[in-house]
Amino acid sequence: MDSKTEALPQPVLALRSAAAVRARCSRILEGALRGETEHFRVDLDALSAVAARVAAVTRERYPDLDIPLHARKGHFGSARVDALAGDVGAQRWPAAMLDLVLVSVLLDAGAGPRWRFDDALTGETIGRSEGLAVASLRAFQAGLFSSCDDDPYRVDAEALAQVSAEALGAAFGVRDDNPLVGVPGRVALLHGLADALRNEASFPGARPSGIAQALGGAGAQVSAPDVLAHLLHGLADIWPSRHTLRGHNLGDVWPHPLAGGEGETAGWVPLHKLSQWLTYSLVEPLRAAGLDVTQLDGLTGLAEYRNGGMFVDMGVLVPREASVLGTPQEPDGTLVIEWRALTVALLDRLAPLVRAELGKAKGDFPLGCVLEGGTWATGRIVARERRDDGAPPIRIASDGTLF
């Protein structure tokens, strides 16, 4: 971390870590097991059936059990990635992927059940997270995020600052009959990213790919939790300012009565979903840039609706009021905060059970592979089995910046 990061108030730094996410979510799960949570009770006996289902889905998706980390690249589609690699060339590939992945993840908050992207190059119509991924890839290839007319395959601050809701909507095929939730929120994130990229310490060259140099460049060793901490610092001000501590934006950090902690951090549960998803997604391109990224299991599971929906649909998380299953919930409500925190803690409980089902050791099968194999796909499959539109069991009134 740079000197500016080290100068931050200690309570702010304490909440900007994967370790804090894990510790605080675990405290909330402990409270749930004592029957103290307001919105959910937990049935740990149901975890074994979830593990068996996740293992079965994993074997079906990856018969050889050679499973990558849960990362954005997988949503682009291998054929599209190969085509892009050919266009970009080997020398520019790591920087192009770092640029693309960062902006694509920031645009990945839930699309809503009605939106679809028509990929003109393949004729496919794709929804949900994969549709957002392909839409962002095509926008990248078209140069929407580049200020250099002769080099579309880059993302820079100057171009991001000029992206309008109309331009992003056009690139993503948004129409009255094809609505994408949270377009203004997504544009605000891009504009915030433009400002963040101008911080030379975090992103040399005012491009997302500058993170590789900021982390030490080729030959450097960096832990995944340190990559996350760098992102949480460098991108802190792009998030809507819902909660602050000593004047610093906390981002995806929320109050919960069972979160525990001491001093100024007491009662706060950090989740950092998009930032952790981004960290997982940057591991491969950072390695392509020559960095050795270690300690992958220092990250946590992701507090999002596919993993969380799986636990609700399969009976591990049981709402105390059944009516919540039919009413859209605000993301800053205690119910959603509790749901997300319990999801993170339960993924830690589930991972060793899945490894046992698959005959995998923790060192060879980090949590990121469990997610990819995995829990995210199982959440989607089970949702489709239970609801025609495949929506999660608890619906979120998304603003395009959290899910």
C-alpha positions in Angstrom: 0.0 0.0 0.0 1.2 3.5 -0.7 1.9 6.2 1.9 -1.5 7.8 1.2 -3.2 4.5 2.1 -1.2 4.1 5.2 -2.2 7.6 6.3 -5.9 6.7 6.3 -7.5 6.5 9.7 -7.0 3.0 11.2 -10.8 2.3 11.5 -11.3 3.0 7.8 -8.3 0.7 6.9 -9.7 -2.0 9.2 -13.0 -2.1 7.2 -11.2 -2.2 3.9 -10.0 -5.7 4.1 -11.1 -9.2 3.2 -10.2 -10.3 6.7 -12.8 -7.8 8.1 -15.4 -9.2 5.7 -14.8 -12.7 6.9 -14.7 -11.9 10.6 -17.8 -9.7 10.6 -19.9 -12.0 8.5 -18.9 -14.9 10.8 -20.1 -13.0 13.8 -23.5 -12.5 12.2 -23.7 -16.3 11.4 -22.8 -17.1 15.0 -25.7 -14.8 16.0 -28.0 -16.6 13.6 -27.1 -19.9 15.0 -28.0 -18.6 18.5 -31.4 -17.5 17.1 -30.6 -13.8 17.4 -31.0 -12.7 13.7 -34.1 -10.7 12.9 -34.8 -12.0 9.3 -33.4 -15.5 8.8 -32.8 -18.7 10.7 -30.0 -21.0 9.6 -30.3 -24.8 9.1 -26.8 -26.1 8.9 -28.1 -29.7 8.4 -29.2 -28.6 4.9 -25.6 -27.8 3.9 -24.7 -31.4 3.0 -27.4 -31.5 0.3 -26.2 -28.2 -1.0 -22.6 -29.5 -1.2 -23.7 -32.6 -3.1 -25.7 -30.5 -5.6 -22.8 -28.0 -6.0 -20.4 -30.9 -6.6 -22.7 -32.5 -9.2 -23.0 -29.1 -11.0 -19.2 -28.7 -10.9 -18.6 -32.2 -12.4 -21.1 -31.5 -15.1 -19.6 -28.1 -16.0 -15.9 -29.2 -15.6 -15.7 -33.0 -16.0 -11.9 -32.9 -15.6 -12.2 -30.7 -12.5 -9.7 -28.3 -14.0 -11.6 -25.3 -12.8 -10.5 -21.7 -13.1 -11.2 -19.0 -10.6 -14.6 -17.4 -10.6 -13.7 -14.4 -12.9 -15.2 -12.1 -15.5 -13.3 -13.6 -18.3 -15.5 -16.7 -18.2 -18.5 -14.6 -19.0 -17.1 -13.3 -22.2 -17.0 -16.7 -23.9 -13.8 -18.4 -25.0 -14.4 -17.8 -28.7 -14.8 -14.0 -28.1 -11.8 -13.9 -25.9 -9.7 -15.7 -28.5 -10.9 -13.4 -31.2 -10.0 -10.3 -29.1 -6.6 -11.7 -28.3 -5.9 -12.1 -32.0 -6.9 -8.5 -32.7 -4.9 -7.1 -29.8 -1.7 -9.1 -30.1 0.4 -10.8 -27.4 2.4 -7.7 -26.4 -0.7 -5.6 -25.6 -2.9 -8.4 -24.3 -2.3 -8.1 -20.5 -3.0 -4.4 -20.5 -6.0 -4.8 -22.7 -7.5 -7.5 -20.4 -6.8 -5.5 -17.2 -8.6 -2.5 -18.8 -11.5 -4.5 -20.1 -12.0 -6.6 -16.9 -12.0 -3.7 -14.6 -14.6 -1.7 -16.5 -16.7 -4.8 -17.3 -16.9 -5.8 -13.6 -18.0 -2.3 -12.6 -20.8 -2.6 -15.2 -21.9 -6.0 -13.9 -24.5 -5.1 -11.3 -27.7 -7.1 -11.9 -29.3 -6.4 -15.3 -32.9 -7.3 -14.2 -35.0 -10.2 -15.6 -36.1 -8.5 -18.9 -32.9 -7.1 -20.4 -31.1 -9.0 -23.1 -28.1 -8.2 -25.3 -28.2 -9.0 -29.0 -24.7 -9.8 -30.1 -24.7 -8.8 -33.7 -21.4 -10.6 -34.4 -22.7 -14.0 -33.4 -26.4 -13.7 -33.6 -26.8 -14.7 -29.9 -29.2 -13.1 -27.5 -27.8 -13.2 -24.0 -29.2 -12.0 -20.6 -28.0 -11.5 -17.1 -24.3 -11.3 -16.2 -23.1 -12.9 -19.4 -25.1 -10.5 -21.4 -23.5 -7.6 -19.5 -20.1 -9.1 -20.1 -20.5 -9.4 -23.8 -22.1 -6.0 -24.1 -19.1 -4.4 -22.3 -16.7 -6.4 -24.5 -18.4 -5.2 -27.7 -18.4 -1.6 -26.3 -14.7 -2.0 -25.6 -14.0 -3.3 -29.1 -15.9 -0.3 -30.5 -13.7 2.1 -28.6 -16.4 3.5 -26.3 -13.9 3.6 -23.4 -10.9 4.8 -25.4 -9.9 8.4 -26.2 -7.4 7.1 -28.9 -9.1 6.8 -32.3 -6.3 4.5 -33.5 -6.5 2.2 -30.5 -9.9 1.1 -29.3 -8.6 -1.7 -27.2 -8.0 0.4 -24.0 -9.8 2.2 -21.2 -8.7 5.6 -20.1 -9.9 8.4 -17.9 -10.6 10.9 -20.7 -13.0 8.6 -22.5 -14.8 7.4 -19.4 -15.5 10.9 -18.3 -17.4 11.5 -21.6 -19.6 8.3 -21.5 -23.3 9.4 -21.3 -26.4 7.4 -20.3 -27.5 7.6 -23.9 -24.2 6.2 -25.2 -24.1 3.4 -22.7 -27.7 2.6 -23.3 -27.1 2.4 -27.1 -24.1 0.2 -26.6 -26.1 -2.2 -24.4 -29.2 -2.2 -26.6 -31.4 -0.6 -24.1 -34.9 0.2 -25.3 -38.4 0.6 -23.8 -39.0 -3.0 -24.5 -35.5 -4.0 -23.3 -34.9 -2.1 -20.0 -31.6 -2.4 -18.2 -31.9 -1.5 -14.5 -29.6 1.2 -13.0 -28.2 2.8 -16.2 -27.6 6.2 -14.4 -25.8 4.3 -11.5 -23.6 2.5 -14.0 -22.7 5.8 -15.8 -22.0 7.4 -12.4 -19.5 4.6 -11.7 -17.8 5.1 -15.0 -17.4 8.8 -14.3 -16.2 8.1 -10.8 -13.7 5.6 -12.3 -12.4 8.4 -14.6 -11.7 10.5 -11.5 -10.0 7.6 -9.7 -7.8 6.7 -12.7 -6.2 10.2 -12.5 -4.7 9.2 -9.1 -1.2 8.3 -10.4 -0.3 6.3 -7.2 -3.2 3.9 -7.8 -3.4 3.8 -11.6 -0.3 5.0 -13.4 -1.1 6.3 -16.9 -4.7 7.0 -16.0 -5.7 3.5 -17.2 -7.0 0.5 -15.2 -4.0 -1.5 -16.5 -1.8 0.9 -14.5 -2.6 -1.2 -11.5 0.0 -3.7 -12.5 2.8 -1.1 -12.2 1.3 0.2 -9.0 1.5 -3.3 -7.5 5.1 -3.6 -8.4 5.2 -4.6 -12.0 6.5 -7.8 -13.6 8.3 -10.0 -11.1 6.6 -8.7 -8.1 4.7 -10.9 -5.6 1.4 -9.6 -4.2 -1.3 -11.3 -2.2 -4.9 -11.3 -3.4 -6.0 -9.5 -0.2 -3.5 -6.8 -0.9 -4.8 -6.4 -4.4 -8.3 -6.0 -2.9 -7.0 -3.4 -0.4 -5.4 -1.5 -3.3 -8.7 -1.5 -5.2 -10.7 -0.5 -2.1 -8.4 2.5 -1.6 -8.0 3.5 -5.3 -11.7 3.1 -6.1 -13.2 4.3 -2.7 -14.7 7.5 -4.0 -16.5 6.0 -7.1 -19.2 4.3 -5.0 -22.4 6.1 -3.9 -21.6 7.6 -0.5 -24.2 5.7 1.6 -22.1 5.6 4.8 -18.9 7.4 5.8 -16.4 7.2 8.6 -14.2 10.2 9.5 -15.2 11.7 6.2 -14.2 8.6 4.1 -16.7 6.8 1.9 -17.1 3.2 3.2 -18.7 1.8 0.0 -20.2 -1.7 0.4 -20.2 -1.5 4.2 -23.4 -1.6 6.3 -24.7 -1.5 9.8 -25.9 -4.7 11.5 -26.6 -5.2 15.2 -24.6 -8.5 15.3 -21.5 -7.4 13.4 -19.5 -7.0 16.5 -16.2 -5.1 16.5 -14.7 -2.4 18.6 -14.4 1.4 18.7 -15.5 3.2 15.6 -15.8 0.0 13.5 -18.3 -1.6 15.9 -21.5 -2.6 14.3 -20.3 -2.4 10.7 -20.2 -5.3 8.3 -18.1 -4.9 5.1 -19.0 -7.0 2.1 -17.1 -5.4 -0.8 -18.9 -7.7 -3.3 -18.0 -5.9 -6.6 -14.4 -5.2 -5.4 -13.8 -8.8 -4.5 -15.4 -10.0 -7.8 -13.0 -7.6 -9.5 -10.0 -8.9 -7.5 -10.8 -12.5 -8.5 -11.2 -11.3 -12.1 -7.9 -9.5 -12.2 -5.8 -12.4 -11.0 -5.3 -14.0 -14.4 -4.4 -10.7 -16.3 -2.1 -9.6 -13.5 -0.3 -12.9 -13.8 -0.2 -12.4 -17.5 1.5 -9.1 -16.8 4.2 -10.9 -14.8 3.0 -10.6 -11.2 2.8 -13.5 -8.8 -0.6 -13.3 -7.1 -0.8 -15.4 -4.0 -3.1 -16.2 -1.0 -6.3 -16.5 -3.1 -8.1 -18.0 -0.1 -7.6 -14.7 1.7 -10.6 -13.4 -0.2 -14.1 -14.4 0.7 -17.2 -15.6 -1.1 -19.3 -13.1 -2.9 -22.3 -11.5 -1.2 -24.6 -11.6 -4.2 -28.0 -13.0 -5.1 -26.9 -16.2 -6.9 -24.9 -17.6 -4.0 -27.4 -16.2 -1.5 -30.4 -17.4 -3.5 -29.0 -20.9 -3.5 -29.0 -21.0 0.3 -32.5 -19.7 0.5 -33.9 -22.0 -2.2 -32.2 -25.1 -0.7 -33.3 -24.4 2.8 -30.1 -23.3 4.5 -31.4 -19.8 5.0 -35.0 -19.7 6.0 -36.8 -16.3 6.1 -38.7 -15.7 9.3 -41.4 -14.0 7.2 -42.4 -15.8 4.0 -43.7 -12.6 2.6 -40.2 -11.3 1.9 -40.0 -13.8 -1.0 -42.5 -11.8 -3.0 -41.7 -8.2 -2.2 -38.7 -6.3 -3.7 -36.2 -5.3 -1.0 -34.0 -2.3 -0.8 -30.3 -3.1 -0.8 -29.7 -1.0 2.3 -32.4 -2.7 4.4 -31.4 -4.9 7.3 -32.9 -8.0 5.6 -30.6 -7.7 2.6 -27.6 -6.9 4.7 -28.2 -9.9 6.8 -28.8 -12.2 3.8 -25.6 -11.1 2.2 -23.5 -11.4 5.3 -24.9 -14.9 6.1 -24.1 -15.9 2.5 -20.5 -15.0 2.8 -20.1 -16.9 6.1 -22.0 -19.9 4.8 -19.8 -20.2 1.7 -16.8 -20.7 4.1 -18.8 -23.5 5.8 -19.8 -25.0 2.4 -16.4 -25.0 0.7 -14.8 -27.8 2.7 -17.9 -30.0 2.1 -17.7 -29.4 -1.6 -14.0 -30.2 -1.6 -14.7 -33.5 0.2 -17.4 -34.4 -2.4 -14.9 -33.8 -5.2 -11.9 -35.3 -3.5 -10.0 -32.0 -3.7 -7.5 -30.5 -1.2 -7.9 -26.8 -0.1 -4.5 -25.9 -1.6 -5.5 -27.2 -5.0 -9.1 -25.9 -4.9 -9.4 -22.4 -3.4 -12.7 -20.8 -2.7 -12.6 -19.0 -6.0 -12.8 -22.4 -7.7 -15.7 -23.5 -5.5 -17.6 -20.4 -6.6 -16.8 -21.0 -10.3 -17.5 -24.7 -10.2 -19.8 -24.2 -8.4 -22.1 -22.2 -6.2 -22.9 -19.4 -8.6 -24.1 -21.8 -11.3 -26.0 -23.9 -8.8 -27.8 -20.8 -7.6 -28.9 -19.9 -11.1 -30.0 -23.5 -11.9 -32.0 -23.9 -8.7 -33.6 -20.5 -9.3 -34.7 -21.6 -12.8 -36.2 -24.8 -11.4 -38.3 -22.8 -8.9 -39.3 -19.7 -10.9 -40.0 -19.3 -14.6 -38.0 -16.1 -14.9 -35.0 -17.5 -13.0 -35.0 -14.6 -10.6 -33.6 -15.0 -7.1 -36.0 -15.9 -4.3 -35.4 -12.5 -2.8 -35.6 -9.7 -5.2 -33.5 -6.5 -4.9 -34.4 -3.0 -6.0 -31.1 -2.5 -7.7 -29.5 0.8 -8.5 -26.8 -0.7 -10.7 -23.9 -0.3 -8.2 -24.1 -3.3 -5.8 -25.4 -6.5 -7.5 
